Amino acid sequence: MSIFNDTKVAFADKSDAQLRKAYWMFKMIEQPALTNIGTSVLNFTVHNNFPFVKSIVKTTLFEQFCGGETREESMKAVKQLFKRGVGSIFDYSIEGKEDEETFDSVCQEIKDIIKFSVGNPAIPFIVFKPTAFGRIDLYEAVGNGSELTSSHKEEWARVVKRFDEVCKLCHEHSKKVMVDAEETWMQDAADQLCEEMMEKYNQEKPIVWNTIQMYRTGRLEYMEQNLQRAKERNYFIGYKIVRGAYMEKERARAAEKGYADPIQPTKDASDKNYNAGIDFVMANLDKVSAFFGTHNEVSSELVMDKMKTKGIENNHPNIYFGQLYGMSDNISFFLSDKGYNIAKYLPYGPVKDVVPYLTRRARENTSVAGQTGRELGLIKKELDRRKK
């Protein structure tokens, strides 16, 4: 019996109508074939400005998984979450654009989020994706040690500058910033940048946090190497620890190009690796802080148990939990109710620009064993409870 089964706590802020709408949406997402067709059609219709599509998306998928089209519009969700002890992480969810103007624009948006959130404990973290600041092919070339042309060197210098401007501003305002992880073939360059930023801005406390995908092989070894580096160069480490979200793409690319599959061979191996990541953090809390980003109830309870065994207080500043907005409220609000540090990723942005993110999330949900079914079961349980 899971400790995360209290649907009264989980859905205290939701009306019956909101729960029924959420149930309908998760029911649709539960069907992989329907989801694949639906997301393709949705991307096409929104991109081509079909009438009424934006309003339909905004009142369904967008409403469930996003805070709003702007930061200001999203503050309603931020305040509602914080009333119950849950922080928000503004996630400017623009995907699929690869031009310098967009990179500069997104960088400015992230800097605006930092200024917007100064002094507001309801927004404990800033976040951005590396490919929001530069082309994935460029990260790959840098990570591989390929010889760059002079124009590519200038382009990479602009990527580094965007990273540095954001991390510096966070350092100045004492705001924590998480750098999301992406595909393995670009991650080496992103890791190197994160290490440079940690060394520069984490001298007194963890301002810059890198993301570690534990469904990958070799990540535990990477964390151990980085810890050694941090001890030698005297800086603190921040990690967001997740399982990962690109499994099918990673495996297909490895098979196509003939290199070793970078993903753990089984779900059980991924889970064991995640648990090893928990142990790594617990053994090194003097130097390492962690944000455990997971919708897995067993992992969440395991972190809690290990904290209790080691006598670590629930609100220890080096340990956070996190889930996505619109999902796993049973975990988020249980943890906040018990005094743990907890924050939800809160995506926002213009509907048309956020649809690629929403459709990616919908596809990911179909591939996460049991996740959608768990959401449906909890919603049904709460609706049934309210009828009694």
Secondary structure as UniProt FT lines:
FT   TURN            3..4
FT   HELIX           7..10
FT   TURN            11..13
FT   HELIX           16..29
FT   HELIX           32..47
FT   TURN            48..49
FT   TURN            51..52
FT   HELIX           53..58
FT   TURN            59..60
FT   HELIX           61..65
FT   HELIX           71..83
FT   TURN            84..85
FT   STRAND          87..92
FT   HELIX           100..117
FT   TURN            118..119
FT   TURN            121..122
FT   STRAND          125..128
FT   HELIX           130..132
FT   HELIX           136..144
FT   HELIX           150..173
FT   STRAND          176..179
FT   HELIX           184..201
FT   STRAND          208..213
FT   TURN            214..215
FT   TURN            217..218
FT   HELIX           219..233
FT   STRAND          237..242
FT   HELIX           247..257
FT   HELIX           267..283
FT   TURN            284..287
FT   STRAND          288..293
FT   HELIX           297..309
FT   TURN            310..311
FT   TURN            314..315
FT   TURN            317..318
FT   STRAND          319..324
FT   TURN            325..326
FT   HELIX           329..337
FT   TURN            338..339
FT   STRAND          342..348
FT   HELIX           351..367
FT   TURN            369..370
FT   HELIX           371..387
//
